[in-house]
């Protein structure tokens, strides 16, 4: 009962605080009469400008697995770093590219061709929604996980840096000695 009474009092006090404080005020003799309701409203805030694209980075700091140094499509390097997995202590290389032309099927085919040139074979490739997830293998080399997705990746650690990007290519492989 006491809680309900306190809630009602707080609600009434909150409503009283929201009332129009100028409602009973006499108009200022020097102020012009308001004839347009829209003129009484404050101006709408300006729309936030779209985020600017960062400069396009079109070269990798280090080659991809197997020595792949370049890819035949236009891309922006969004992420390129080593990550240590806490549970295992192993280090993986992660590269996130934003492709600036083509579509998922075209880009996936071009990535596959580049890995085949250095001796990798696609062990598994499967469509997952609009994305293609592939695993490339080569004897004596680390397996390479490749995701090719349209647009920005959901739930990943990076967002699109180039507003005109068509999609992303995420590559990951172990850099620990085999």
N, CA, C and O of each residue as an XYZ file, in Angstrom:
712
protein
N       0.821     -1.184      0.000
C       0.000      0.000      0.000
C       0.874      1.261      0.000
O       0.637      2.194     -0.768
N       1.872      1.272      0.862
C       2.764      2.425      0.980
C       3.490      2.666     -0.344
O       3.647      3.814     -0.758
N       3.939      1.591     -1.019
C       4.647      1.724     -2.295
C       3.736      2.314     -3.361
O       4.167      3.139     -4.167
N       2.474      1.890     -3.364
C       1.523      2.410     -4.348
C       1.269      3.892     -4.124
O       1.164      4.658     -5.082
N       1.169      4.299     -2.864
C       0.949      5.706     -2.540
C       2.148      6.545     -2.967
O       1.977      7.626     -3.530
N       3.368      6.054     -2.702
C       4.578      6.797     -3.083
C       4.677      6.892     -4.607
O       5.084      7.926     -5.135
N       4.310      5.829     -5.313
C       4.348      5.841     -6.764
C       3.368      6.885     -7.305
O       3.704      7.632     -8.225
N       2.163      6.940     -6.740
C       1.152      7.907     -7.184
C       1.629      9.331     -6.935
O       1.444     10.203     -7.784
N       2.246      9.576     -5.771
C       2.746     10.920     -5.457
C       3.852     11.304     -6.438
O       3.877     12.434     -6.926
N       4.766     10.377     -6.733
C       5.857     10.655     -7.662
C       5.312     10.923     -9.064
O       5.828     11.787     -9.773
N       4.286     10.198     -9.464
C       3.682     10.383    -10.778
C       3.033     11.761    -10.884
O       3.197     12.449    -11.892
N       2.301     12.164     -9.853
C       1.650     13.480     -9.848
C       2.705     14.584     -9.875
O       2.548     15.576    -10.587
N       3.780     14.414     -9.102
C       4.845     15.423     -9.079
C       5.515     15.517    -10.442
O       5.842     16.612    -10.899
N       5.721     14.384    -11.091
C       6.334     14.370    -12.420
C       5.450     15.064    -13.444
O       5.951     15.811    -14.284
N       4.161     14.834    -13.389
C       3.238     15.487    -14.318
C       3.190     16.991    -14.088
O       3.108     17.773    -15.035
N       3.242     17.383    -12.829
C       3.225     18.817    -12.529
C       4.467     19.502    -13.071
O       4.402     20.647    -13.518
N       5.583     18.817    -13.037
C       6.827     19.397    -13.537
C       6.799     19.539    -15.055
O       7.530     20.357    -15.613
N       5.980     18.769    -15.712
C       5.910     18.797    -17.174
C       4.940     19.843    -17.712
O       4.876     20.041    -18.925
N       4.196     20.506    -16.865
C       3.194     21.453    -17.371
C       3.863     22.637    -18.044
O       5.045     22.899    -17.819
N       3.123     23.343    -18.857
C       3.630     24.490    -19.602
C       3.757     25.673    -18.655
O       2.753     26.199    -18.174
N       4.997     26.096    -18.385
C       5.211     27.200    -17.437
C       4.795     28.534    -18.005
O       4.612     29.477    -17.235
N       4.635     28.669    -19.302
C       4.242     29.937    -19.911
C       2.741     30.045    -20.147
O       2.271     31.027    -20.723
N       1.982     29.035    -19.704
C       0.556     28.993    -20.005
C      -0.190     30.189    -19.421
O      -1.016     30.781    -20.115
N       0.070     30.559    -18.188
C      -0.670     31.636    -17.535
C       0.075     32.961    -17.570
O      -0.365     33.912    -16.923
N       1.157     33.064    -18.279
C       1.964     34.282    -18.327
C       1.337     35.253    -19.327
O       0.909     34.854    -20.410
N       1.288     36.521    -18.953
C       0.746     37.544    -19.841
C       1.711     37.767    -20.991
O       2.925     37.718    -20.792
N       1.200     38.009    -22.184
C       2.098     38.234    -23.323
C       2.884     39.523    -23.144
O       2.394     40.503    -22.582
N       4.105     39.496    -23.633
C       4.987     40.659    -23.563
C       4.493     41.680    -24.580
O       4.242     41.347    -25.738
N       4.358     42.910    -24.140
C       3.824     43.952    -25.006
C       4.743     44.230    -26.179
O       4.276     44.599    -27.256
N       6.061     44.057    -25.985
C       7.015     44.346    -27.056
C       7.178     43.180    -28.034
O       7.722     43.354    -29.125
N       6.712     42.006    -27.646
C       6.909     40.825    -28.496
C       5.860     40.800    -29.594
O       4.699     41.127    -29.347
N       6.252     40.414    -30.808
C       5.258     40.330    -31.889
C       4.318     39.154    -31.642
O       4.706     38.151    -31.043
N       3.119     39.284    -32.095
C       2.129     38.227    -31.916
C       2.485     37.051    -32.818
O       2.877     37.229    -33.971
N       2.342     35.857    -32.274
C       2.643     34.655    -33.048
C       1.427     34.294    -33.884
O       0.326     34.129    -33.358
N       1.631     34.175    -35.168
C       0.522     33.829    -36.037
C       0.729     32.460    -36.681
O      -0.210     31.876    -37.222
N       1.950     31.954    -36.623
C       2.263     30.676    -37.262
C       2.703     29.698    -36.181
O       3.680     29.948    -35.475
N       1.996     28.601    -36.050
C       2.329     27.599    -35.036
C       3.714     27.026    -35.300
O       4.456     26.752    -34.357
N       4.075     26.841    -36.563
C       5.382     26.275    -36.894
C       6.498     27.211    -36.459
O       7.589     26.754    -36.118
N       6.241     28.519    -36.465
C       7.271     29.475    -36.074
C       7.557     29.383    -34.584
O       8.656     29.732    -34.151
N       6.595     28.920    -33.786
C       6.800     28.814    -32.350
C       7.672     27.612    -31.981
O       8.267     27.591    -30.903
N       7.754     26.621    -32.857
C       8.523     25.428    -32.556
C      10.000     25.668    -32.829
O      10.359     26.383    -33.765
N      10.859     25.064    -32.003
C      12.295     25.234    -32.251
C      12.674     24.565    -33.567
O      12.018     23.615    -33.995
N      13.737     25.060    -34.212
C      14.131     24.465    -35.492
C      14.572     23.015    -35.293
O      15.150     22.659    -34.266
N      14.289     22.198    -36.290
C      14.684     20.781    -36.225
C      16.204     20.682    -36.286
O      16.852     21.432    -37.016
N      16.770     19.753    -35.515
C      18.229     19.614    -35.570
C      18.661     19.154    -36.956
O      17.954     18.397    -37.621
N      19.830     19.621    -37.381
C      20.353     19.244    -38.690
C      20.721     17.766    -38.676
O      21.186     17.235    -37.667
N      20.508     17.121    -39.798
C      20.857     15.697    -39.899
C      22.359     15.534    -39.788
O      23.126     16.325    -40.336
N      22.770     14.497    -39.072
C      24.196     14.246    -38.911
C      24.788     13.871    -40.264
O      24.197     13.084    -41.004
N      25.954     14.432    -40.592
C      26.554     14.091    -41.879
C      26.990     12.624    -41.898
O      27.339     12.052    -40.866
N      26.962     12.039    -43.077
C      27.384     10.638    -43.219
C      28.869     10.538    -42.887
O      29.639     11.445    -43.204
N      29.278      9.428    -42.241
C      30.687      9.303    -41.908
C      31.543      9.278    -43.169
O      31.188      8.647    -44.165
N      32.657      9.962    -43.110
C      33.545     10.020    -44.261
C      34.338      8.724    -44.369
O      34.706      8.117    -43.364
N      34.587      8.326    -45.578
C      35.378      7.121    -45.800
C      36.831      7.403    -45.447
O      37.323      8.514    -45.648
N      37.497      6.418    -44.931
C      38.924      6.546    -44.670
C      39.643      6.364    -46.000
O      39.062      5.809    -46.934
N      40.890      6.816    -46.114
C      41.620      6.597    -47.371
C      41.713      5.100    -47.693
O      41.887      4.276    -46.796
N      41.598      4.765    -48.960
C      41.641      3.369    -49.386
C      43.058      2.825    -49.230
O      44.020      3.403    -49.737
N      43.169      1.707    -48.523
C      44.440      0.993    -48.372
C      44.344     -0.226    -49.270
O      43.582     -1.150    -48.984
N      45.109     -0.238    -50.351
C      44.956     -1.303    -51.341
C      46.116     -2.290    -51.360
O      46.226     -3.092    -52.288
N      46.989     -2.245    -50.346
C      48.076     -3.216    -50.308
C      48.182     -3.803    -48.908
O      47.935     -3.127    -47.910
N      48.551     -5.062    -48.861
C      48.703     -5.782    -47.593
C      50.082     -5.521    -46.998
O      51.062     -5.373    -47.728
N      50.153     -5.467    -45.673
C      51.447     -5.316    -45.005
C      52.276     -6.585    -45.161
O      53.488     -6.526    -45.367
N      51.619     -7.717    -45.061
C      52.259     -9.023    -45.191
C      51.444     -9.865    -46.164
O      50.237     -9.659    -46.297
N      52.090    -10.813    -46.845
C      51.327    -11.674    -47.757
C      50.321    -12.534    -47.009
O      50.455    -12.773    -45.809
N      49.319    -12.990    -47.734
C      48.353    -13.922    -47.180
C      49.011    -15.298    -47.067
O      50.154    -15.476    -47.489
N      48.308    -16.250    -46.511
C      48.830    -17.608    -46.374
C      49.263    -18.137    -47.733
O      48.620    -17.860    -48.746
N      50.340    -18.890    -47.755
C      50.827    -19.478    -48.994
C      51.568    -18.497    -49.876
O      52.001    -18.856    -50.971
N      51.723    -17.264    -49.420
C      52.454    -16.273    -50.196
C      51.605    -15.462    -51.151
O      52.148    -14.733    -51.981
N      50.295    -15.566    -51.061
C      49.426    -14.748    -51.919
C      49.674    -13.286    -51.559
O      49.444    -12.871    -50.424
N      50.146    -12.508    -52.539
C      50.521    -11.116    -52.272
C      49.489    -10.101    -52.741
O      49.446     -8.978    -52.239
N      48.671    -10.486    -53.689
C      47.680     -9.549    -54.205
C      46.449    -10.325    -54.663
O      46.502    -11.536    -54.879
N      45.375     -9.624    -54.802
C      44.129    -10.209    -55.292
C      43.695     -9.407    -56.512
O      43.973     -8.210    -56.579
N      43.017    -10.032    -57.485
C      42.735     -9.370    -58.756
C      41.560     -8.397    -58.756
O      41.172     -7.913    -59.819
N      40.997     -8.105    -57.614
C      39.875     -7.170    -57.571
C      40.263     -5.969    -56.711
O      41.207     -6.033    -55.923
N      39.521     -4.879    -56.875
C      39.781     -3.675    -56.079
C      39.282     -3.908    -54.660
O      38.158     -4.367    -54.458
N      40.119     -3.591    -53.679
C      39.740     -3.802    -52.280
C      40.384     -2.762    -51.381
O      41.326     -2.067    -51.763
N      39.851     -2.682    -50.188
C      40.384     -1.831    -49.117
C      40.711     -2.749    -47.943
O      39.869     -3.543    -47.524
N      41.928     -2.645    -47.411
C      42.318     -3.445    -46.256
C      41.766     -2.756    -45.011
O      42.244     -1.689    -44.626
N      40.771     -3.358    -44.391
C      40.139     -2.781    -43.212
C      40.791     -3.282    -41.927
O      40.927     -2.529    -40.962
N      41.194     -4.550    -41.913
C      41.788     -5.164    -40.727
C      42.928     -6.056    -41.189
O      42.787     -6.828    -42.137
N      44.052     -5.940    -40.509
C      45.187     -6.826    -40.783
C      46.005     -6.900    -39.501
O      46.768     -5.988    -39.178
N      45.832     -8.008    -38.773
C      46.551     -8.142    -37.508
C      46.646     -9.600    -37.059
O      45.974    -10.482    -37.593
N      47.502     -9.822    -36.061
C      47.631    -11.135    -35.437
C      46.808    -11.138    -34.157
O      46.738    -10.136    -33.447
N      46.190    -12.276    -33.875
C      45.353    -12.424    -32.690
C      45.820    -13.672    -31.951
O      46.011    -14.725    -32.560
N      46.004    -13.552    -30.629
C      46.368    -14.706    -29.819
C      45.128    -15.193    -29.092
O      44.465    -14.430    -28.390
N      44.820    -16.474    -29.269
C      43.655    -17.075    -28.617
C      44.043    -17.373    -27.173
O      44.999    -18.107    -26.923
N      43.309    -16.809    -26.231
C      43.651    -16.950    -24.813
C      43.639    -18.402    -24.350
O      44.526    -18.817    -23.604
N      42.647    -19.180    -24.780
C      42.513    -20.564    -24.306
C      43.664    -21.446    -24.771
O      44.155    -22.283    -24.012
N      44.092    -21.262    -26.011
C      45.110    -22.153    -26.571
C      46.492    -21.525    -26.642
O      47.492    -22.238    -26.727
N      46.559    -20.220    -26.610
C      47.833    -19.522    -26.741
C      48.346    -19.476    -28.177
O      49.449    -18.987    -28.420
N      47.562    -19.978    -29.132
C      47.977    -19.983    -30.530
C      47.681    -18.633    -31.171
O      46.758    -17.922    -30.773
N      48.489    -18.301    -32.174
C      48.343    -17.024    -32.859
C      47.777    -17.240    -34.258
O      48.231    -18.111    -35.000
N      46.795    -16.445    -34.596
C      46.187    -16.479    -35.924
C      46.331    -15.120    -36.575
O      46.347    -14.089    -35.902
N      46.433    -15.133    -37.878
C      46.459    -13.898    -38.664
C      45.049    -13.671    -39.166
O      44.414    -14.592    -39.679
N      44.554    -12.453    -39.024
C      43.230    -12.077    -39.519
C      43.377    -10.927    -40.497
O      44.072     -9.947    -40.226
N      42.719    -11.057    -41.632
C      42.714     -9.996    -42.636
C      41.261     -9.779    -43.043
O      40.555    -10.719    -43.410
N      40.832     -8.528    -42.971
C      39.481     -8.154    -43.403
C      39.585     -7.174    -44.553
O      40.158     -6.093    -44.415
N      39.033     -7.556    -45.677
C      39.053     -6.710    -46.872
C      37.634     -6.288    -47.208
O      36.681     -7.034    -46.985
N      37.506     -5.100    -47.740
C      36.229     -4.636    -48.282
C      36.388     -4.609    -49.790
O      37.228     -3.873    -50.308
N      35.588     -5.406    -50.512
C      35.732     -5.377    -51.965
C      34.887     -4.248    -52.526
O      33.751     -4.023    -52.109
N      35.478     -3.541    -53.491
C      34.887     -2.312    -54.015
C      34.227     -2.508    -55.382
O      33.716     -1.556    -55.972
N      34.243     -3.740    -55.876
C      33.611     -4.070    -57.155
C      33.220     -5.534    -57.124
O      33.755     -6.307    -56.330
N      32.304     -5.913    -57.972
C      31.908     -7.317    -58.078
C      30.850     -7.709    -57.066
O      30.300     -6.879    -56.342
N      30.581     -9.040    -57.046
C      29.605     -9.574    -56.104
C      30.226    -10.763    -55.379
O      31.375    -11.116    -55.642
N      29.491    -11.371    -54.486
C      30.016    -12.442    -53.645
C      30.545    -13.605    -54.490
O      31.645    -14.095    -54.234
N      29.787    -14.053    -55.483
C      30.225    -15.187    -56.304
C      31.499    -14.878    -57.084
O      32.405    -15.709    -57.153
N      31.569    -13.685    -57.671
C      32.758    -13.302    -58.431
C      33.985    -13.224    -57.533
O      35.047    -13.746    -57.873
N      33.838    -12.575    -56.396
C      34.972    -12.392    -55.486
C      35.411    -13.731    -54.913
O      36.609    -13.986    -54.797
N      34.463    -14.589    -54.552
C      34.806    -15.912    -54.037
C      35.597    -16.699    -55.079
O      36.580    -17.356    -54.736
N      35.188    -16.643    -56.333
C      35.904    -17.338    -57.403
C      37.314    -16.811    -57.597
O      38.239    -17.585    -57.844
N      37.486    -15.501    -57.487
C      38.807    -14.901    -57.664
C      39.733    -15.240    -56.499
O      40.925    -15.469    -56.702
N      39.193    -15.274    -55.280
C      39.993    -15.671    -54.117
C      40.413    -17.133    -54.277
O      41.570    -17.477    -54.034
N      39.487    -17.987    -54.682
C      39.789    -19.403    -54.876
C      40.897    -19.582    -55.915
O      41.811    -20.381    -55.708
N      40.829    -18.856    -57.016
C      41.843    -18.968    -58.074
C      43.226    -18.569    -57.560
O      44.219    -19.210    -57.903
N      43.302    -17.520    -56.742
C      44.599    -17.083    -56.212
C      45.190    -18.114    -55.262
O      46.397    -18.350    -55.283
N      44.359    -18.729    -54.431
C      44.869    -19.765    -53.524
C      45.255    -21.033    -54.287
O      46.205    -21.715    -53.903
N      44.534    -21.355    -55.358
C      44.890    -22.516    -56.170
C      46.241    -22.323    -56.856
O      46.983    -23.287    -57.045
N      46.565    -21.077    -57.230
C      47.852    -20.788    -57.873
C      49.032    -21.129    -56.962
O      50.107    -21.476    -57.452
N      48.844    -21.036    -55.642
C      49.942    -21.317    -54.703
C      49.799    -22.701    -54.070
O      50.448    -22.990    -53.065
N      48.957    -23.555    -54.647
C      48.879    -24.940    -54.217
C      47.786    -25.304    -53.224
O      47.705    -26.460    -52.811
N      46.959    -24.375    -52.835
C      45.840    -24.694    -51.933
C      44.691    -25.287    -52.724
O      44.550    -25.023    -53.918
N      43.884    -26.074    -52.074
C      42.653    -26.571    -52.683
C      41.507    -26.266    -51.723
O      41.671    -26.275    -50.503
N      40.355    -26.000    -52.302
C      39.184    -25.727    -51.468
C      38.691    -27.057    -50.917
O      38.240    -27.923    -51.667
N      38.782    -27.211    -49.600
C      38.347    -28.447    -48.952
C      36.854    -28.409    -48.675
O      36.166    -29.424    -48.779
N      36.376    -27.265    -48.333
C      34.950    -27.109    -48.049
C      34.544    -25.705    -48.465
O      35.224    -24.728    -48.150
N      33.448    -25.620    -49.164
C      32.885    -24.330    -49.541
C      31.383    -24.447    -49.492
O      30.798    -25.299    -50.161
N      30.759    -23.601    -48.710
C      29.309    -23.709    -48.593
C      28.677    -22.333    -48.443
O      29.225    -21.433    -47.806
N      27.519    -22.207    -49.046
C      26.759    -20.962    -48.905
C      26.096    -20.953    -47.541
O      25.526    -21.951    -47.100
N      26.178    -19.827    -46.894
C      25.487    -19.626    -45.618
C      24.747    -18.309    -45.723
O      25.311    -17.236    -45.507
N      23.467    -18.416    -46.060
C      22.692    -17.209    -46.345
C      23.219    -16.620    -47.642
O      23.318    -17.320    -48.650
N      23.556    -15.336    -47.622
C      24.116    -14.666    -48.796
C      25.632    -14.735    -48.828
O      26.249    -14.218    -49.759
N      26.245    -15.360    -47.835
C      27.702    -15.441    -47.732
C      28.192    -16.808    -48.195
O      27.422    -17.763    -48.299
N      29.506    -16.877    -48.473
C      30.143    -18.146    -48.809
C      31.303    -18.344    -47.844
O      32.185    -17.493    -47.728
N      31.288    -19.485    -47.150
C      32.342    -19.846    -46.203
C      33.155    -20.965    -46.823
O      32.596    -21.980    -47.240
N      34.472    -20.795    -46.890
C      35.343    -21.794    -47.499
C      36.514    -22.096    -46.589
O      36.925    -21.266    -45.778
N      37.045    -23.302    -46.736
C      38.250    -23.716    -46.022
C      39.224    -24.216    -47.076
O      38.908    -25.123    -47.846
N      40.406    -23.622    -47.106
C      41.438    -24.003    -48.060
C      42.529    -24.757    -47.337
O      42.937    -24.374    -46.241
N      43.013    -25.856    -47.963
C      44.038    -26.698    -47.349
C      45.195    -26.912    -48.310
O      45.038    -26.929    -49.531
N      46.372    -27.076    -47.696
C      47.582    -27.377    -48.451
C      48.493    -28.141    -47.504
O      48.691    -27.719    -46.365
N      49.050    -29.255    -47.958
C      49.928    -30.065    -47.115
C      51.105    -29.221    -46.613
O      51.772    -28.538    -47.390
N      51.342    -29.283    -45.305
C      52.459    -28.556    -44.711
C      52.209    -27.074    -44.472
O      53.109    -26.356    -44.036
N      51.004    -26.613    -44.751
C      50.653    -25.199    -44.566
C      49.402    -25.105    -43.708
O      48.625    -26.055    -43.624
N      49.215    -23.971    -43.082
C      48.007    -23.824    -42.257
C      46.747    -23.755    -43.116
O      46.774    -23.257    -44.242
N      45.647    -24.261    -42.569
C      44.350    -24.129    -43.231
C      43.947    -22.655    -43.224
O      44.264    -21.919    -42.289
N      43.256    -22.241    -44.262
C      42.821    -20.850    -44.377
C      41.297    -20.818    -44.421
O      40.679    -21.428    -45.294
N      40.701    -20.106    -43.477
C      39.262    -19.895    -43.448
C      38.963    -18.604    -44.199
O      39.586    -17.575    -43.939
N      38.014    -18.655    -45.129
C      37.656    -17.470    -45.922
C      36.145    -17.314    -45.914
O      35.410    -18.251    -46.226
N      35.687    -16.118    -45.551
C      34.270    -15.751    -45.632
C      34.158    -14.626    -46.648
O      34.882    -13.635    -46.553
N      33.269    -14.763    -47.610
C      32.956    -13.677    -48.536
C      31.490    -13.339    -48.308
O      30.610    -14.188    -48.449
N      31.244    -12.068    -47.949
C      29.891    -11.634    -47.580
C      29.492    -10.372    -48.337
O      30.341     -9.538    -48.651
N      28.210    -10.232    -48.627
C      27.740     -8.958    -49.178
C      27.591     -7.946    -48.044
O      27.212     -8.315    -46.933
N      27.878     -6.704    -48.308
C      27.693     -5.667    -47.292
C      28.581     -5.851    -46.078
O      29.599     -6.542    -46.126
N      28.175     -5.220    -44.995
C      28.944     -5.286    -43.745
C      28.704     -6.615    -43.046
O      27.589     -7.136    -43.070
N      29.733     -7.164    -42.429
C      29.549     -8.417    -41.700
C      28.764     -8.186    -40.420
O      28.952     -7.170    -39.750
N      27.891     -9.115    -40.077
C      27.140     -8.998    -38.836
C      27.967     -9.565    -37.701
O      28.530    -10.652    -37.827
N      28.047     -8.844    -36.597
C      28.678     -9.355    -35.395
C      30.183     -9.491    -35.454
O      30.773    -10.099    -34.560
N      30.822     -8.955    -36.465
C      32.273     -9.046    -36.537
C      32.910     -7.874    -35.814
O      32.221     -6.978    -35.325
N      34.225     -7.891    -35.754
C      34.954     -6.861    -35.012
C      35.219     -5.611    -35.827
O      35.843     -4.678    -35.321
N      34.772     -5.559    -37.060
C      34.978     -4.350    -37.835
C      33.736     -3.992    -38.627
O      32.925     -4.859    -38.955
N      33.594     -2.742    -38.926
C      32.482     -2.215    -39.712
C      33.050     -1.725    -41.048
O      34.260     -1.547    -41.187
N      32.175     -1.509    -42.019
C      32.636     -1.009    -43.310
C      33.271      0.372    -43.147
O      32.697      1.264    -42.522
N      34.446      0.527    -43.711
C      35.139      1.807    -43.684
C      34.939      2.574    -44.989
O      35.126      3.790    -45.035
N      34.558      1.863    -46.041
C      34.290      2.470    -47.344
C      32.793      2.373    -47.624
O      32.289      1.275    -47.858
N      32.071      3.488    -47.606
C      30.623      3.437    -47.808
C      30.207      2.779    -49.118
O      29.108      2.230    -49.195
N      31.046      2.817    -50.145
C      30.700      2.224    -51.429
C      31.110      0.766    -51.569
O      30.973      0.192    -52.649
N      31.610      0.158    -50.501
C      32.060     -1.234    -50.586
C      30.879     -2.154    -50.878
O      29.774     -1.946    -50.378
N      31.130     -3.163    -51.686
C      30.088     -4.113    -52.073
C      29.958     -5.244    -51.055
O      28.906     -5.877    -50.963
N      31.011     -5.498    -50.298
C      30.995     -6.573    -49.317
C      32.359     -6.753    -48.686
O      33.249     -5.919    -48.852
N      32.518     -7.856    -47.958
C      33.763     -8.094    -47.234
C      34.305     -9.495    -47.494
O      33.568    -10.433    -47.796
N      35.622     -9.594    -47.364
C      36.320    -10.876    -47.409
C      37.096    -10.963    -46.099
O      37.933    -10.109    -45.808
N      36.817    -11.989    -45.321
C      37.517    -12.211    -44.054
C      38.360    -13.467    -44.224
O      37.850    -14.511    -44.631
N      39.659    -13.368    -43.910
C      40.573    -14.502    -44.011
C      41.248    -14.698    -42.660
O      41.606    -13.725    -41.996
N      41.425    -15.953    -42.250
C      42.102    -16.247    -40.989
C      42.869    -17.561    -41.131
O      42.368    -18.519    -41.720
N      44.080    -17.597    -40.591
C      44.894    -18.798    -40.595
C      45.894    -18.728    -39.448
O      46.230    -17.649    -38.961
N      46.356    -19.883    -39.033
C      47.305    -19.965    -37.930
C      48.682    -19.526    -38.429
O      49.090    -19.882    -39.534
N      49.392    -18.754    -37.612
C      50.761    -18.357    -37.964
C      51.765    -19.087    -37.080
O      52.969    -18.861    -37.201
N      51.288    -19.963    -36.189
C      52.184    -20.779    -35.383
C      52.836    -21.828    -36.279
O      52.241    -22.270    -37.261
N      54.054    -22.220    -35.937
C      54.748    -23.243    -36.721
C      54.003    -24.555    -36.608
O      53.551    -24.932    -35.527
N      53.877    -25.238    -37.707
C      53.128    -26.519    -37.745
C      54.016    -27.662    -37.288
O      53.575    -28.811    -37.249
